[in-house]
């Protein structure tokens, strides 16, 4: 539950991170595009999102059996765990809440690609539909014990595939389809038309929240959780070192993203290497 709170904090932290990078005229719009996900996605998750992703069904699709979470809410008042198909080390509703925090921040990641390109109401409809047809099925395929990708041996410790890859590709496709931002100024950063102080604040909050993002994926306070947290910090730090040498910017986020899917599977030395390589590759594309 502590990890759930940390991951929920990452959505407003992401709003600050993105908000400091966009032009001042889009600052408030960017904040709202991220934070509105905290209203829409938990409602969708309660209605049918969790049931689609982790409820009874087959290896591809879930069902409406856990819709509005009513069976769980009724049983868990007595401390029982009725969901035998998922993690047994935590109660069903704790698992629901933790997974909901991931579902919430994922469409918020797309907001940075559509700010200045999409109006609010279409965006709200988009993230509701996107979570239903993209995030929920992908979460089932990879994270659900009976998912077809999970059965094939796909390893994703803490959402690198489900969260970052899906939102990254979707953001790129959305930006291509929508076209350039209205009256976009590519030199806004250089002439002081952005607020990088908010980006630094968002980076720090994201870094702290990421401890819950990866550590909570162990679903226990054990050695795997400790390994994931250590690897998360090392990956972020090593990536930041590369970018400080080349050109200082918020490179820690790159390291956090790079190490996330493997955080609980690798030794710290490999996290160090992944952070270095990831930071170098991303910087080479931006330079």
C-alpha positions as CSV (number, residue, x, y, z in Angstrom):
1,X,0.0,0.0,0.0
2,X,3.0,2.3,0.6
3,X,4.2,1.5,-2.9
4,X,0.8,2.3,-4.2
5,X,0.9,5.8,-2.7
6,X,4.3,6.4,-4.1
7,X,3.3,5.4,-7.6
8,X,0.1,7.6,-7.4
9,X,2.4,10.5,-6.5
10,X,4.2,10.0,-9.8
11,X,1.3,11.2,-11.9
12,X,1.3,14.8,-10.5
13,X,5.1,14.5,-10.4
14,X,5.0,13.7,-14.2
15,X,2.7,16.8,-14.6
16,X,5.5,19.0,-13.2
17,X,8.2,17.2,-15.2
18,X,6.3,17.7,-18.5
19,X,5.0,21.1,-17.5
20,X,8.5,22.6,-17.1
21,X,9.4,21.4,-20.6
22,X,6.6,22.9,-22.6
23,X,6.1,26.5,-23.6
24,X,4.6,28.7,-20.8
25,X,1.3,29.1,-22.7
26,X,0.8,25.3,-22.5
27,X,1.9,24.9,-18.9
28,X,-1.5,24.8,-17.2
29,X,-2.9,22.7,-20.0
30,X,-0.1,20.1,-19.5
31,X,-0.7,20.0,-15.8
32,X,-4.3,19.2,-16.3
33,X,-3.8,16.7,-19.1
34,X,-1.7,14.6,-16.6
35,X,-3.7,15.1,-13.5
36,X,-7.1,14.4,-15.2
37,X,-5.9,10.8,-15.6
38,X,-6.2,10.5,-11.8
39,X,-10.0,11.0,-12.2
40,X,-10.8,9.0,-15.3
41,X,-8.6,5.9,-15.0
42,X,-9.5,4.8,-11.5
43,X,-13.2,5.1,-12.4
44,X,-12.5,3.0,-15.6
45,X,-10.5,0.5,-13.5
46,X,-13.3,0.1,-11.0
47,X,-16.0,-0.3,-13.7
48,X,-14.3,-2.9,-15.8
49,X,-10.6,-2.2,-16.3
50,X,-9.3,-4.5,-13.6
51,X,-11.7,-7.2,-14.6
52,X,-10.5,-7.0,-18.2
53,X,-6.9,-7.1,-17.2
54,X,-6.8,-9.5,-14.3
55,X,-10.3,-11.0,-14.0
56,X,-11.3,-14.5,-15.0
57,X,-11.2,-15.3,-18.7
58,X,-8.7,-16.7,-21.1
59,X,-5.1,-15.9,-22.0
60,X,-6.1,-13.0,-24.2
61,X,-9.3,-11.4,-22.8
62,X,-10.7,-11.0,-19.3
63,X,-14.4,-10.7,-18.4
64,X,-17.0,-8.6,-16.6
65,X,-16.9,-11.0,-13.6
66,X,-15.1,-8.5,-11.4
67,X,-16.9,-5.4,-12.8
68,X,-17.3,-2.5,-10.3
69,X,-15.2,-4.7,-7.9
70,X,-18.3,-5.7,-6.0
71,X,-17.4,-9.3,-5.3
72,X,-14.0,-8.2,-3.9
73,X,-15.3,-5.4,-1.8
74,X,-17.9,-7.6,-0.2
75,X,-15.5,-10.4,0.6
76,X,-12.5,-8.3,1.6
77,X,-14.3,-6.7,4.5
78,X,-13.6,-10.0,6.2
79,X,-10.0,-10.0,5.2
80,X,-10.3,-12.7,2.7
81,X,-8.6,-13.0,-0.7
82,X,-11.0,-14.2,-3.3
83,X,-8.8,-13.6,-6.3
84,X,-6.8,-16.9,-6.5
85,X,-5.5,-16.2,-10.1
86,X,-3.2,-13.4,-9.1
87,X,-0.8,-12.5,-6.3
88,X,-1.6,-14.3,-3.0
89,X,0.9,-12.4,-0.8
90,X,-1.3,-9.3,-0.7
91,X,-5.0,-8.8,-0.4
92,X,-7.1,-8.6,-3.6
93,X,-8.0,-4.9,-3.1
94,X,-4.4,-4.0,-2.4
95,X,-3.4,-5.6,-5.7
96,X,-6.3,-3.8,-7.4
97,X,-5.1,-0.4,-6.0
98,X,-1.4,-1.0,-6.9
99,X,-2.2,-2.0,-10.5
100,X,-4.6,0.9,-10.8
101,X,-1.7,3.3,-10.0
102,X,0.2,1.9,-13.0
103,X,-2.9,2.2,-15.2
104,X,-3.2,5.8,-14.2
105,X,0.3,7.0,-15.0
106,X,0.5,5.2,-18.3
107,X,-1.9,7.4,-20.3
108,X,-0.5,10.5,-18.4
109,X,2.8,9.6,-20.1
110,X,1.1,10.1,-23.5
111,X,0.0,13.6,-22.5
112,X,3.4,15.1,-23.2
113,X,3.1,14.1,-26.9
114,X,-0.4,15.6,-27.4
115,X,-0.2,18.9,-25.4
116,X,-0.8,21.7,-27.7
117,X,-2.2,19.3,-30.3
118,X,-5.5,18.0,-28.7
119,X,-8.3,19.6,-26.9
120,X,-9.4,18.5,-23.4
121,X,-12.6,16.6,-24.1
122,X,-11.3,14.6,-27.0
123,X,-8.2,13.8,-24.9
124,X,-10.4,12.5,-22.0
125,X,-12.3,10.3,-24.4
126,X,-9.1,9.1,-25.9
127,X,-7.4,8.1,-22.6
128,X,-10.6,6.2,-21.5
129,X,-10.7,4.3,-24.8
130,X,-6.9,3.8,-25.0
131,X,-6.8,2.3,-21.5
132,X,-9.6,-0.1,-22.4
133,X,-8.4,-1.3,-25.8
134,X,-4.6,-1.0,-25.3
135,X,-3.5,-1.0,-21.7
136,X,-5.9,-3.5,-20.2
137,X,-5.2,-6.2,-22.8
138,X,-1.4,-5.7,-22.7
139,X,-1.5,-5.9,-18.9
140,X,-3.3,-9.2,-19.2
141,X,-1.0,-10.7,-21.7
142,X,2.2,-9.8,-19.8
143,X,1.3,-9.5,-16.0
144,X,-1.6,-11.9,-15.6
145,X,-0.5,-15.4,-14.6
146,X,-2.5,-16.9,-17.5
147,X,-1.6,-14.3,-20.1
148,X,-0.3,-15.7,-23.4
149,X,2.9,-13.6,-23.3
150,X,3.4,-14.4,-19.6
151,X,3.2,-18.1,-20.5
152,X,5.8,-17.7,-23.2
153,X,8.3,-16.5,-20.7
154,X,8.2,-12.7,-21.3
155,X,9.8,-11.0,-18.4
156,X,8.7,-7.5,-17.3
157,X,9.4,-7.0,-13.6
158,X,7.7,-3.6,-13.2
159,X,5.9,-2.4,-16.3
160,X,8.7,-1.5,-18.7
161,X,6.8,-3.2,-21.5
162,X,3.2,-2.4,-20.3
163,X,3.8,1.2,-19.2
164,X,6.7,2.7,-21.0
165,X,6.8,0.9,-24.4
166,X,3.0,1.2,-24.9
167,X,2.8,4.8,-23.9
168,X,5.9,5.7,-25.9
169,X,4.7,4.2,-29.1
170,X,1.2,5.6,-28.6
171,X,2.6,9.0,-28.0
172,X,4.7,8.9,-31.1
173,X,1.8,7.7,-33.3
174,X,-0.6,10.4,-31.8
175,X,2.0,13.1,-32.5
176,X,2.4,12.0,-36.1
177,X,-1.4,11.8,-36.7
178,X,-2.2,15.1,-35.0
179,X,0.7,17.0,-36.6
180,X,2.7,20.0,-35.3
181,X,1.6,22.0,-32.3
182,X,-0.2,25.2,-32.9
183,X,2.2,28.1,-33.1
184,X,5.1,25.9,-31.8
185,X,8.4,27.6,-31.1
186,X,11.3,25.2,-31.2
187,X,13.6,27.8,-29.6
188,X,11.3,28.2,-26.5
189,X,13.8,26.5,-24.2
190,X,16.7,28.6,-25.4
191,X,14.9,32.0,-24.9
192,X,13.5,31.2,-21.5
193,X,9.9,30.4,-22.4
194,X,9.8,27.3,-20.3
195,X,10.0,26.6,-16.5
196,X,12.8,24.1,-16.0
197,X,12.5,24.5,-12.2
198,X,9.3,22.5,-12.4
199,X,11.0,19.8,-14.5
200,X,13.7,19.4,-11.8
201,X,11.0,19.2,-9.1
202,X,9.1,16.6,-11.1
203,X,12.3,14.6,-11.7
204,X,13.0,14.4,-8.0
205,X,9.5,13.3,-7.2
206,X,9.5,10.8,-10.0
207,X,12.8,9.4,-8.7
208,X,11.4,8.9,-5.2
209,X,8.1,7.5,-6.5
210,X,10.0,5.0,-8.6
211,X,11.0,3.3,-5.4
212,X,7.4,2.2,-5.1
213,X,7.2,1.5,-8.8
214,X,9.8,-1.2,-8.8
215,X,10.0,-2.1,-5.1
216,X,6.3,-2.7,-4.9
217,X,6.4,-5.1,-7.9
218,X,7.9,-7.7,-5.6
219,X,4.7,-7.8,-3.6
220,X,6.6,-8.3,-0.4
221,X,9.2,-6.5,1.7
222,X,12.0,-9.0,0.8
223,X,15.3,-9.3,-1.0
224,X,13.8,-8.9,-4.4
225,X,12.2,-5.6,-3.5
226,X,15.5,-4.4,-2.0
227,X,17.4,-5.5,-5.2
228,X,14.8,-3.7,-7.4
229,X,15.2,-0.4,-5.4
230,X,19.0,-0.6,-5.4
231,X,19.0,-1.3,-9.2
232,X,16.5,1.6,-9.8
233,X,18.8,4.1,-8.0
234,X,22.0,2.8,-9.7
235,X,20.4,2.9,-13.2
236,X,19.2,6.4,-12.7
237,X,22.4,7.6,-11.3
238,X,24.7,6.1,-13.9
239,X,22.5,7.5,-16.7
240,X,22.7,10.9,-15.2
241,X,26.5,10.7,-14.9
242,X,26.7,10.2,-18.7
243,X,24.5,13.1,-19.5
244,X,26.3,15.4,-17.0
245,X,29.5,14.6,-18.8
246,X,27.9,15.3,-22.2
247,X,25.4,18.0,-21.4
248,X,23.4,18.2,-18.1
249,X,19.7,17.5,-18.3
250,X,17.2,15.3,-16.5
251,X,18.8,12.1,-17.5
252,X,17.9,10.2,-14.3
253,X,14.4,9.6,-15.8
254,X,16.1,7.8,-18.8
255,X,18.0,5.5,-16.4
256,X,14.8,4.9,-14.4
257,X,12.9,3.8,-17.5
258,X,15.8,1.7,-18.8
259,X,16.3,-0.4,-15.7
260,X,12.6,-0.8,-14.7
261,X,11.7,-4.0,-16.6
262,X,14.8,-5.8,-15.3
263,X,15.0,-4.2,-11.8
264,X,14.2,-7.4,-10.0
265,X,16.1,-9.7,-12.3
266,X,19.7,-8.3,-12.5
267,X,22.6,-7.5,-10.3
268,X,23.5,-3.9,-9.5
269,X,26.6,-4.0,-11.8
270,X,24.3,-4.7,-14.7
271,X,22.0,-1.9,-13.6
272,X,25.0,0.4,-13.7
273,X,25.9,-0.7,-17.2
274,X,22.3,-0.4,-18.4
275,X,22.0,3.1,-17.1
276,X,25.3,4.1,-18.9
277,X,24.3,2.6,-22.2
278,X,20.7,3.9,-22.0
279,X,21.8,7.4,-21.2
280,X,24.3,7.4,-24.0
281,X,21.9,6.0,-26.6
282,X,19.1,8.5,-25.8
283,X,21.5,11.4,-25.7
284,X,22.9,10.5,-29.1
285,X,19.3,10.8,-30.6
286,X,18.8,14.2,-28.9
287,X,22.2,15.7,-29.6
